[in-house]
């Protein structure tokens, strides 16, 4: 108990109160873009040390899709940038299945966090198995040595497939233990849970440990979505959208010393991010992505409304004293 209490109140300041909102990074697909006018929803941004670039993997939902604004029957696209400001669209990195019976035949989505492992980018995703977009499992895509060679490869089977619906999928790489750590949201007999699994051999689908819960869902919370995960200064951070039985939603910021948890509130008596620490035009509860380079926090990106029905991404750097 003493360890938990000490850890629950970290000494470094909450970085969300220290974003530089005078500097903005915008990612959008307007009518003049090559893929056509589209929205961007859940997203992951990873620094590639060999390519010296940031790579963005994100849900893309064409405005002409009958399912817009939802990520049904959609695919995950790749962008790159050297400075977080100017982004180049490369195309579809993670394709949905093409054959009847494929576990991701009806869409791939929700890339909360990707990770670089031995020079390859690994990106997990939620796989829509049926035309009702149900029976979701966790697939794993991985880049070529050159991430811009598209499309990427995928495992033939899920790396996690629990009794409920598996979604909101993240990978975190801690180079000190030579493992990839998988986090995702699942539903089931015990309701919404955030779970953890790990593997030293990520492409062997049977190498992943049994996923177990790493957070406690408050009694007043009806549902949860995992929307961010990162290793920052040696600690593991999770960002969880929590839907209340009464009222709206808030984003919880949780932290743990160890990848398997337990995850607790980042700040004493402050489970949730403050509204003033986020952009005013966030949508879908503001899917949020911490941008980390060499375990140092660089920026945050949110899902925000843009023009008309279209939504996309907005980022702001953190002030240097917060890194």
PLY file of the C-alpha trace (Angstrom):
ply
format ascii 1.0
element vertex 323
property float x
property float y
property float z
element edge 322
property int vertex1
property int vertex2
end_header
0.00 0.00 0.00
2.83 2.41 0.80
4.27 1.92 -2.68
0.93 2.71 -4.30
0.46 5.88 -2.27
3.95 7.11 -3.10
3.46 6.35 -6.76
0.01 7.87 -6.97
1.40 11.35 -6.39
4.33 11.78 -8.80
6.62 14.75 -8.44
6.63 15.90 -12.07
3.95 18.30 -13.21
0.92 17.35 -15.27
2.06 18.03 -18.87
-1.48 18.76 -20.01
-1.38 22.12 -18.27
1.79 22.95 -20.16
0.93 22.57 -23.85
1.85 25.48 -26.08
-1.54 26.26 -27.63
-0.06 29.06 -29.73
1.50 26.42 -32.01
-0.83 24.08 -33.92
-0.25 20.99 -36.03
-3.12 20.12 -38.38
-3.69 16.87 -40.27
-6.61 16.79 -42.68
-7.88 15.18 -45.86
-9.87 17.85 -47.69
-11.57 17.65 -51.07
-8.27 18.39 -52.84
-6.39 15.54 -51.15
-5.44 12.43 -53.09
-7.76 10.06 -51.18
-10.59 12.60 -51.34
-12.43 14.36 -48.54
-12.27 12.14 -45.48
-12.28 12.20 -41.70
-9.52 10.99 -39.37
-10.43 9.39 -36.06
-8.30 7.21 -33.75
-4.58 7.64 -34.39
-1.07 6.66 -33.38
2.16 8.62 -33.93
5.52 6.87 -33.58
9.09 8.14 -34.03
11.26 5.97 -36.30
14.92 6.43 -35.23
16.39 5.09 -38.48
14.12 7.02 -40.86
14.30 10.14 -38.67
10.57 10.66 -39.17
7.31 10.53 -37.28
4.81 8.07 -38.73
1.09 8.56 -38.24
-1.33 5.63 -38.52
-4.97 6.65 -38.45
-8.52 5.59 -39.18
-9.70 7.21 -42.42
-13.45 7.49 -43.02
-14.44 8.88 -46.45
-17.25 11.43 -46.22
-19.07 9.46 -48.92
-19.10 6.34 -46.71
-22.60 5.38 -45.62
-21.14 4.68 -42.18
-19.51 8.08 -41.68
-18.58 9.20 -39.04
-18.03 5.63 -37.80
-15.06 3.40 -38.58
-16.96 0.51 -40.16
-15.55 -1.16 -43.28
-12.62 1.27 -43.14
-8.85 0.91 -43.32
-5.79 2.47 -41.66
-3.68 4.98 -43.60
-0.05 6.08 -43.21
1.37 9.63 -43.07
4.89 10.83 -42.28
6.50 14.04 -41.04
9.92 15.19 -39.89
8.56 17.98 -37.71
4.92 17.12 -36.78
3.80 20.12 -38.81
4.04 19.08 -42.46
2.53 15.69 -43.20
2.80 13.50 -46.30
0.05 10.98 -47.05
1.44 7.66 -48.31
-1.68 5.50 -48.67
-3.35 2.53 -47.02
-0.94 0.75 -44.68
-3.31 -1.75 -43.06
-5.92 -3.23 -45.39
-9.06 -5.06 -44.36
-9.46 -8.73 -45.22
-10.39 -9.75 -48.74
-11.62 -13.32 -48.33
-14.78 -14.69 -46.74
-13.92 -15.83 -43.24
-11.02 -13.41 -42.72
-11.10 -12.21 -39.12
-10.80 -8.59 -40.34
-12.99 -8.87 -43.45
-15.27 -5.96 -42.47
-12.72 -3.39 -41.45
-9.59 -2.54 -39.47
-9.61 0.33 -36.97
-8.59 1.90 -33.66
-4.76 2.07 -33.81
-4.27 3.67 -30.37
-0.48 3.21 -30.24
2.15 1.64 -32.49
5.72 0.71 -31.54
9.10 0.35 -33.25
10.67 -3.03 -32.47
13.98 -4.08 -34.07
13.57 -1.42 -36.77
10.02 -2.52 -37.73
6.83 -0.64 -36.86
4.22 -2.89 -35.26
0.66 -1.58 -35.19
-2.23 -3.44 -33.55
-5.79 -2.91 -34.71
-9.36 -3.87 -33.95
-10.58 -6.39 -36.54
-14.25 -6.36 -37.56
-15.11 -9.99 -38.27
-18.79 -9.75 -39.31
-21.03 -7.51 -41.41
-22.53 -6.31 -38.10
-18.94 -5.25 -37.16
-19.03 -7.58 -34.18
-16.89 -10.47 -32.85
-13.93 -8.11 -32.83
-10.45 -9.41 -32.12
-6.99 -7.83 -32.11
-4.91 -8.07 -35.29
-1.27 -7.10 -35.68
0.22 -5.35 -38.72
3.93 -4.79 -39.25
5.88 -2.65 -41.67
8.61 -3.51 -44.13
12.13 -2.23 -43.40
10.96 0.86 -45.29
7.63 1.73 -43.62
6.53 3.61 -46.75
6.37 0.37 -48.75
2.65 -0.35 -48.70
0.60 -2.21 -47.75
2.08 -3.69 -44.59
1.98 -7.34 -43.60
-0.46 -8.77 -41.05
-0.70 -11.80 -38.82
-3.11 -14.41 -40.17
-4.86 -14.78 -36.83
-5.70 -12.45 -33.94
-3.12 -11.98 -31.22
-5.92 -11.47 -28.68
-9.54 -12.59 -29.02
-11.45 -12.47 -25.76
-15.12 -13.43 -25.24
-16.27 -9.79 -25.54
-15.58 -7.15 -28.18
-11.89 -6.18 -28.43
-11.13 -2.64 -29.52
-8.93 0.45 -28.92
-5.60 -1.32 -29.30
-2.13 -0.12 -28.25
1.46 -1.43 -28.24
4.24 -0.08 -26.03
7.89 -1.10 -26.42
10.24 -0.99 -23.45
13.70 -1.77 -24.82
14.89 -2.90 -21.40
12.77 -6.07 -21.27
12.73 -7.02 -25.00
8.96 -7.39 -24.97
6.06 -5.71 -26.68
3.24 -4.81 -24.33
-0.32 -4.92 -25.65
-3.19 -2.95 -24.11
-6.78 -2.91 -25.31
-10.36 -2.38 -24.25
-12.61 -5.42 -24.05
-16.19 -6.14 -23.06
-17.63 -9.28 -21.55
-19.40 -10.74 -18.52
-17.55 -8.31 -16.22
-18.29 -5.27 -18.37
-15.69 -2.94 -19.84
-12.08 -3.65 -18.93
-8.62 -2.45 -19.99
-6.35 -5.47 -20.31
-2.64 -6.21 -20.84
-0.74 -8.95 -22.67
2.92 -9.27 -23.72
5.22 -11.17 -26.05
8.91 -11.51 -26.94
7.95 -12.92 -30.34
5.03 -10.74 -31.49
4.47 -12.44 -34.87
3.82 -15.79 -33.19
0.16 -15.40 -32.33
0.32 -18.07 -29.61
3.24 -16.33 -27.87
1.08 -13.59 -26.37
0.25 -14.08 -22.70
-3.33 -14.26 -21.52
-4.76 -10.75 -21.36
-5.58 -9.66 -17.80
-7.17 -6.44 -16.42
-4.79 -3.68 -15.32
-7.23 -0.94 -14.26
-10.24 -0.64 -12.00
-13.39 0.83 -13.57
-15.10 3.29 -11.18
-18.66 2.38 -10.20
-20.08 5.52 -11.81
-18.48 4.69 -15.18
-20.64 2.85 -17.71
-18.12 2.29 -20.51
-14.46 2.84 -21.31
-12.33 3.42 -24.42
-8.55 3.21 -24.43
-7.34 6.22 -26.42
-3.64 6.61 -25.62
-0.68 4.63 -24.29
3.00 5.53 -23.97
6.23 4.96 -22.08
7.39 8.34 -20.75
10.47 8.77 -18.57
10.36 5.09 -17.61
6.68 5.02 -16.59
3.68 3.61 -18.43
0.81 5.99 -19.17
-2.72 5.13 -20.25
-5.41 7.59 -21.37
-8.95 6.22 -21.03
-12.21 7.82 -22.18
-14.78 7.09 -19.49
-18.54 7.32 -20.14
-20.62 8.00 -17.04
-24.03 6.52 -16.28
-25.16 10.07 -15.67
-23.45 12.91 -17.48
-21.01 12.97 -20.36
-17.46 11.69 -20.74
-14.02 12.52 -19.40
-10.48 11.32 -20.16
-8.71 9.59 -17.29
-4.90 9.82 -17.12
-3.45 6.72 -15.43
0.12 5.68 -14.69
2.12 2.65 -13.52
5.76 1.82 -12.89
5.33 -1.65 -14.39
3.66 -2.60 -17.69
1.26 -4.99 -15.95
0.10 -2.27 -13.56
-1.63 -1.56 -11.33
-2.52 1.73 -13.05
-3.61 4.57 -10.77
-4.51 8.23 -11.15
-1.65 10.38 -12.42
-2.40 13.26 -10.05
-3.69 13.28 -6.48
-7.47 13.78 -6.45
-7.45 14.39 -10.23
-8.35 11.36 -12.31
-9.46 13.37 -15.34
-7.92 15.87 -17.71
-9.17 19.40 -17.22
-11.19 20.98 -20.06
-8.81 23.95 -20.26
-5.95 21.55 -21.01
-7.57 20.42 -24.27
-8.75 22.10 -27.50
-12.28 23.48 -27.52
-13.40 21.67 -30.68
-12.69 18.06 -29.73
-15.17 15.44 -30.97
-15.90 11.82 -30.02
-14.64 12.67 -26.53
-11.34 13.88 -28.01
-9.34 10.79 -28.94
-5.89 11.80 -27.72
-2.39 10.67 -28.68
0.79 11.47 -26.73
3.75 11.89 -29.09
6.89 10.46 -27.54
10.47 10.42 -28.82
13.12 8.53 -26.83
10.68 8.39 -23.88
10.40 12.19 -23.91
7.03 13.83 -24.39
6.94 16.02 -27.51
3.29 16.85 -28.22
-0.33 15.76 -28.01
-2.81 15.28 -30.85
-6.61 15.21 -30.58
-9.52 14.31 -32.85
-11.34 17.58 -33.60
-14.07 18.92 -35.85
-12.83 20.61 -39.03
-15.10 21.69 -41.89
-18.73 20.67 -42.23
-19.12 17.02 -41.24
-15.41 16.37 -41.62
-13.19 15.85 -38.62
-9.42 15.37 -38.36
-6.42 15.86 -36.11
-5.06 18.82 -34.17
-1.79 18.78 -32.24
0.07 21.10 -29.91
3.65 20.77 -28.60
4.34 20.61 -24.90
6.48 23.34 -23.41
10.11 22.32 -22.99
9.94 22.46 -19.21
7.26 19.73 -19.33
9.39 17.20 -21.23
0 1
1 2
2 3
3 4
4 5
5 6
6 7
7 8
8 9
9 10
10 11
11 12
12 13
13 14
14 15
15 16
16 17
17 18
18 19
19 20
20 21
21 22
22 23
23 24
24 25
25 26
26 27
27 28
28 29
29 30
30 31
31 32
32 33
33 34
34 35
35 36
36 37
37 38
38 39
39 40
40 41
41 42
42 43
43 44
44 45
45 46
46 47
47 48
48 49
49 50
50 51
51 52
52 53
53 54
54 55
55 56
56 57
57 58
58 59
59 60
60 61
61 62
62 63
63 64
64 65
65 66
66 67
67 68
68 69
69 70
70 71
71 72
72 73
73 74
74 75
75 76
76 77
77 78
78 79
79 80
80 81
81 82
82 83
83 84
84 85
85 86
86 87
87 88
88 89
89 90
90 91
91 92
92 93
93 94
94 95
95 96
96 97
97 98
98 99
99 100
100 101
101 102
102 103
103 104
104 105
105 106
106 107
107 108
108 109
109 110
110 111
111 112
112 113
113 114
114 115
115 116
116 117
117 118
118 119
119 120
120 121
121 122
122 123
123 124
124 125
125 126
126 127
127 128
128 129
129 130
130 131
131 132
132 133
133 134
134 135
135 136
136 137
137 138
138 139
139 140
140 141
141 142
142 143
143 144
144 145
145 146
146 147
147 148
148 149
149 150
150 151
151 152
152 153
153 154
154 155
155 156
156 157
157 158
158 159
159 160
160 161
161 162
162 163
163 164
164 165
165 166
166 167
167 168
168 169
169 170
170 171
171 172
172 173
173 174
174 175
175 176
176 177
177 178
178 179
179 180
180 181
181 182
182 183
183 184
184 185
185 186
186 187
187 188
188 189
189 190
190 191
191 192
192 193
193 194
194 195
195 196
196 197
197 198
198 199
199 200
200 201
201 202
202 203
203 204
204 205
205 206
206 207
207 208
208 209
209 210
210 211
211 212
212 213
213 214
214 215
215 216
216 217
217 218
218 219
219 220
220 221
221 222
222 223
223 224
224 225
225 226
226 227
227 228
228 229
229 230
230 231
231 232
232 233
233 234
234 235
235 236
236 237
237 238
238 239
239 240
240 241
241 242
242 243
243 244
244 245
245 246
246 247
247 248
248 249
249 250
250 251
251 252
252 253
253 254
254 255
255 256
256 257
257 258
258 259
259 260
260 261
261 262
262 263
263 264
264 265
265 266
266 267
267 268
268 269
269 270
270 271
271 272
272 273
273 274
274 275
275 276
276 277
277 278
278 279
279 280
280 281
281 282
282 283
283 284
284 285
285 286
286 287
287 288
288 289
289 290
290 291
291 292
292 293
293 294
294 295
295 296
296 297
297 298
298 299
299 300
300 301
301 302
302 303
303 304
304 305
305 306
306 307
307 308
308 309
309 310
310 311
311 312
312 313
313 314
314 315
315 316
316 317
317 318
318 319
319 320
320 321
321 322
